[in-house]
Amino acid sequence: MKKMLNIRNNIIIILCITIVLMAIGFIALSVKLRAYQEKEESFNVVFYDITKQNSIKGSSIAPVGDVSIDPTGKILNMNFSMFAAHDELTYAVTVKNKGTLPAKIVKIHKNPDYSMETYKKLIHPVSITTTDIEGKTLLPGEELEYKIVIYYSPSINKDETKNFSYNLALITESN
């Protein structure tokens, strides 16, 4: 009889401990679920940082570039002055996904698009080349480098100062 009471008491103690552990597990799980439920999804891909990597002067005057990121982070505003053949400016722009969702870079909108013949004539013999990042997917917190090179090509014409503005805008979508 005494043995039966000991076994019964041990079973009751084990069941009580099991119930307490289940309650603690349920509390931990509900806290995690609540945090997950309150987490807000965001979509935010921006031009994050810009640095001049290179400046080569083709004559005694160095080329000038004034580059800034719009407060929204979506637009790069640029003004350039190129003075002679072989002037070159190179910039590295960091594109960052500051949101919580993966994002795809659909397009970098160029304004004006100096690769089009109509606008190309306005800055000739200067050319602008950029790295191709269209179609790339950025995970949350991921960064990617985008390079811009402005080059004053040698031409038959004598050197003349070329002043022009250029804007780049990010067009992105959520994956």
Phi, psi and chi 1 to 4 in degrees:
 res  aa     phi    psi   chi1   chi2   chi3   chi4
   1 MET       -  -44.4 -172.0   71.5  146.4      -
   2 LYS   -63.5  -38.7 -152.2  164.2 -159.1   -2.7
   3 LYS   -63.1  -39.4 -168.7  175.8 -178.7 -178.9
   4 MET   -64.5  -39.4 -154.3   56.3  125.8      -
   5 LEU   -66.4  -40.8  -79.9  173.7      -      -
   6 ASN   -62.8  -43.7  -90.3  -14.7      -      -
   7 ILE   -64.2  -43.8  -67.4  174.1      -      -
   8 ARG   -63.7  -43.2 -168.9  173.7   63.7  151.5
   9 ASN   -63.9  -40.2  -72.2  -17.9      -      -
  10 ASN   -64.2  -41.0  -73.8  -20.6      -      -
  11 ILE   -64.1  -42.4  -69.0  174.2      -      -
  12 ILE   -63.3  -41.6  -68.9  172.0      -      -
  13 ILE   -64.5  -43.7  -69.0  171.6      -      -
  14 ILE   -63.4  -42.7  -69.6  172.3      -      -
  15 LEU   -64.6  -39.8  -71.6  174.1      -      -
  16 CYS   -63.7  -43.6  -72.4      -      -      -
  17 ILE   -64.0  -40.8  -69.3  172.1      -      -
  18 THR   -61.7  -43.3  -56.2      -      -      -
  19 ILE   -63.8  -42.3  -69.1  171.3      -      -
  20 VAL   -63.7  -45.0  169.2      -      -      -
  21 LEU   -64.0  -38.6  -69.3  175.8      -      -
  22 MET   -64.7  -39.3  -74.2  176.5   58.4      -
  23 ALA   -64.2  -43.6      -      -      -      -
  24 ILE   -63.5  -42.5  -68.2  170.4      -      -
  25 GLY   -62.7  -41.4      -      -      -      -
  26 PHE   -64.5  -40.6  179.1   74.0      -      -
  27 ILE   -63.0  -46.4  -69.7  169.1      -      -
  28 ALA   -61.7  -42.7      -      -      -      -
  29 LEU   -64.6  -42.5 -178.2   62.6      -      -
  30 SER   -67.3  -33.8   67.1      -      -      -
  31 VAL   -65.7  -43.8  166.9      -      -      -
  32 LYS   -64.7  -41.7  -72.8 -152.7 -178.5 -109.3
  33 LEU   -64.9  -39.8  -74.4  174.4      -      -
  34 ARG   -64.1  -43.3 -178.8  168.3  -70.0  138.7
  35 ALA   -62.6  -41.2      -      -      -      -
  36 TYR   -65.2  -40.2 -179.7   75.0      -      -
  37 GLN   -67.4  -35.2 -176.5 -179.0   19.6      -
  38 GLU   -83.9  -10.1  -68.3  172.6   -2.2      -
  39 LYS   -65.9  129.2  179.9  179.7  165.5 -173.0
  40 GLU   -97.6  130.2 -132.3  175.5  -87.0      -
  41 GLU   -79.2  139.9  -61.3  -70.0  -21.4      -
  42 SER  -138.2  153.7   65.5      -      -      -
  43 PHE  -127.3  113.0  178.5   75.9      -      -
  44 ASN  -156.1   99.1 -171.6   18.9      -      -
  45 VAL  -110.3  128.0  179.5      -      -      -
  46 VAL  -138.0  159.5  -64.4      -      -      -
  47 PHE   -75.1  119.6  -69.9  116.1      -      -
  48 TYR   -99.4  -40.4 -175.1   68.8      -      -
  49 ASP  -152.9  150.8 -173.9   33.9      -      -
  50 ILE  -138.6  135.6 -173.4  157.8      -      -
  51 THR  -135.3  142.6   54.5      -      -      -
  52 LYS   -80.7  121.5 -176.4 -168.2  -72.4 -173.8
  53 GLN   -94.1  -29.2  -72.7 -167.2  -36.2      -
  54 ASN  -154.4  141.3 -165.2   10.1      -      -
  55 SER  -142.7  114.3  176.9      -      -      -
  56 ILE  -116.9  129.8  -60.9  172.2      -      -
  57 LYS  -101.8  137.7   58.3 -177.2  177.7  178.5
  58 GLY   -91.9  -10.7      -      -      -      -
  59 SER  -142.8 -153.4   67.2      -      -      -
  60 SER   -78.8  -13.9   58.4      -      -      -
  61 ILE  -107.8  128.0  -55.7  169.9      -      -
  62 ALA   -78.0  144.1      -      -      -      -
  63 PRO   -64.9  153.0   22.4  -29.1      -      -
  64 VAL  -120.4  134.3  177.7      -      -      -
  65 GLY  -134.2  128.3      -      -      -      -
  66 ASP  -114.9  109.3  177.0   30.6      -      -
  67 VAL  -123.7  131.4 -178.9      -      -      -
  68 SER  -142.0  155.9   64.2      -      -      -
  69 ILE  -100.9  129.6  -60.4  172.2      -      -
  70 ASP   -57.1  148.8 -174.7   79.4      -      -
  71 PRO   -55.7  -26.4  -26.0   33.0      -      -
  72 THR   -74.1  -20.6   64.3      -      -      -
  73 GLY    83.3    0.3      -      -      -      -
  74 LYS   -94.3  -16.2  -54.3  -73.0 -175.1 -160.8
  75 ILE  -129.6  136.7  -60.1  171.8      -      -
  76 LEU  -101.9  127.1  -81.5  179.1      -      -
  77 ASN  -106.3  128.1  -62.0  -51.9      -      -
  78 MET  -135.8  141.6  -61.2  175.1  -86.3      -
  79 ASN  -132.6  131.9  -67.1  -58.1      -      -
  80 PHE  -127.8  149.0  -61.1  108.3      -      -
  81 SER  -131.7  115.0  -65.9      -      -      -
  82 MET  -112.4  133.5  -52.5  -64.8  -84.7      -
  83 PHE  -109.3  -29.1  -60.2  104.3      -      -
  84 ALA  -153.5  164.6      -      -      -      -
  85 ALA   -55.0  142.2      -      -      -      -
  86 HIS    77.7    4.2  -57.8  -70.1      -      -
  87 ASP   -64.8  140.2  -82.8   -3.2      -      -
  88 GLU  -149.6  138.0 -177.4  177.0  -34.4      -
  89 LEU  -127.9  136.4  -69.4  168.2      -      -
  90 THR  -127.9  130.0  -55.6      -      -      -
  91 TYR  -123.0  144.1  -70.2   90.7      -      -
  92 ALA  -113.6  122.5      -      -      -      -
  93 VAL  -111.4  133.3 -178.7      -      -      -
  94 THR   -95.4  123.6  -57.1      -      -      -
  95 VAL  -102.8  126.6  178.2      -      -      -
  96 LYS  -128.7  140.5 -176.9  174.0 -176.0  175.0
  97 ASN   -91.5  102.0 -176.8   -8.1      -      -
  98 LYS   -91.9    2.8  -67.4  174.0   77.5  176.7
  99 GLY   -91.1 -172.4      -      -      -      -
 100 THR  -107.4   -0.3   59.0      -      -      -
 101 LEU  -111.7  147.3  -62.1  170.5      -      -
 102 PRO   -62.8  146.1  -17.8   27.7      -      -
 103 ALA  -135.8  144.3      -      -      -      -
 104 LYS  -110.1  134.2 -180.0  179.4  178.5 -177.4
 105 ILE   -83.3  110.1  -61.9  171.7      -      -
 106 VAL   -78.5  -45.1  176.2      -      -      -
 107 LYS  -162.2  151.7 -177.4  175.1  178.4  155.3
 108 ILE  -106.6  107.7  -58.4  -71.1      -      -
 109 HIS   -79.3  125.7  179.2   72.7      -      -
 110 LYS  -105.0  130.7  -59.8  168.5 -178.4  174.3
 111 ASN  -136.6  114.6 -176.5   28.7      -      -
 112 PRO   -72.6  161.6   23.3  -26.8      -      -
 113 ASP   -87.7   95.0 -172.6   -8.7      -      -
 114 TYR   -69.8   -1.3  -71.3  117.9      -      -
 115 SER   -83.6  -15.5   63.5      -      -      -
 116 MET   -79.5  140.0  -66.1  174.3   58.6      -
 117 GLU   -54.1  -40.3  -77.4  -56.8  -43.5      -
 118 THR   -57.0  -44.8  -49.8      -      -      -
 119 TYR   -88.7  -25.3  -62.0  110.7      -      -
 120 LYS   -60.4  -36.2 -163.1  175.8 -158.7  175.9
 121 LYS   -63.6  -29.2  -67.0  175.7 -172.0  174.7
 122 LEU   -67.6  -29.5  -61.9  174.5      -      -
 123 ILE  -114.4    1.3   63.4  168.7      -      -
 124 HIS   -53.3  132.7  179.9   74.7      -      -
 125 PRO   -96.8   19.9   33.7  -33.8      -      -
 126 VAL   -79.5  140.6  175.1      -      -      -
 127 SER  -128.2  150.3   64.1      -      -      -
 128 ILE  -122.6  126.0  -59.2  171.3      -      -
 129 THR  -124.9  147.8   55.4      -      -      -
 130 THR  -135.9  157.4   58.9      -      -      -
 131 THR   -74.5  154.0   51.8      -      -      -
 132 ASP   -93.1  109.5 -176.7   18.8      -      -
 133 ILE  -117.1    4.4   61.1  171.5      -      -
 134 GLU   -65.0  135.5  -66.7  177.0    6.8      -
 135 GLY    91.4   -8.0      -      -      -      -
 136 LYS   -75.8  144.9  -56.8  -94.8  178.6  167.3
 137 THR  -108.5  132.0  -61.3      -      -      -
 138 LEU  -111.3  127.6  -65.8  174.3      -      -
 139 LEU   -78.9  162.4  -61.1  174.4      -      -
 140 PRO   -53.7  129.2  -26.6   34.7      -      -
 141 GLY    83.6   -8.1      -      -      -      -
 142 GLU   -78.8  148.0 -170.7  175.6    5.9      -
 143 GLU  -122.1  159.8  -63.0  178.5   -8.6      -
 144 LEU  -148.9  144.8  135.2   73.5      -      -
 145 GLU   -95.8  136.3 -174.0  176.3   82.0      -
 146 TYR  -124.4  121.0  179.7   65.2      -      -
 147 LYS  -103.5  142.6  -75.6 -162.4  177.6 -168.1
 148 ILE  -126.4  126.1  -55.9  165.1      -      -
 149 VAL  -122.9  125.7  178.5      -      -      -
 150 ILE  -113.2  122.4  -59.5   89.0      -      -
 151 TYR  -131.7  132.4  179.2   67.9      -      -
 152 TYR   -94.3  103.5 -164.9  129.0      -      -
 153 SER   -74.3  145.9  -57.9      -      -      -
 154 PRO   -65.8  141.8  -11.2   19.0      -      -
 155 SER  -143.3  173.4   67.8      -      -      -
 156 ILE   -67.4  -34.9  -59.4  169.9      -      -
 157 ASN   -64.7  153.9  -56.2  -23.0      -      -
 158 LYS   -70.7  161.2   61.7  178.8 -178.3  169.8
 159 ASP   -62.5  132.9  -67.1  -18.8      -      -
 160 GLU  -138.4  149.5   61.8 -180.0  -88.6      -
 161 THR   -69.9  132.8  -58.5      -      -      -
 162 LYS  -118.0  114.6  -68.0  -71.3 -176.6  177.6
 163 ASN  -110.7  129.4  -62.5  -51.2      -      -
 164 PHE  -156.9  158.7   57.5   96.1      -      -
 165 SER  -109.6  157.3  -64.2      -      -      -
 166 TYR  -154.8  136.7 -168.7   47.8      -      -
 167 ASN  -127.3  141.8  -64.4  -38.8      -      -
 168 LEU  -124.0  136.5  -63.1  174.5      -      -
 169 ALA  -127.7  138.4      -      -      -      -
 170 LEU   -82.5  130.2  -85.5  172.2      -      -
 171 ILE  -119.6  115.1  -59.9  174.3      -      -
 172 THR  -130.2  164.1   56.5      -      -      -
 173 GLU  -142.6  157.1   69.2 -178.1    6.7      -
 174 SER   -81.7  140.3  175.5      -      -      -
 175 ASN   -86.6      -  -89.0   -8.1      -      -
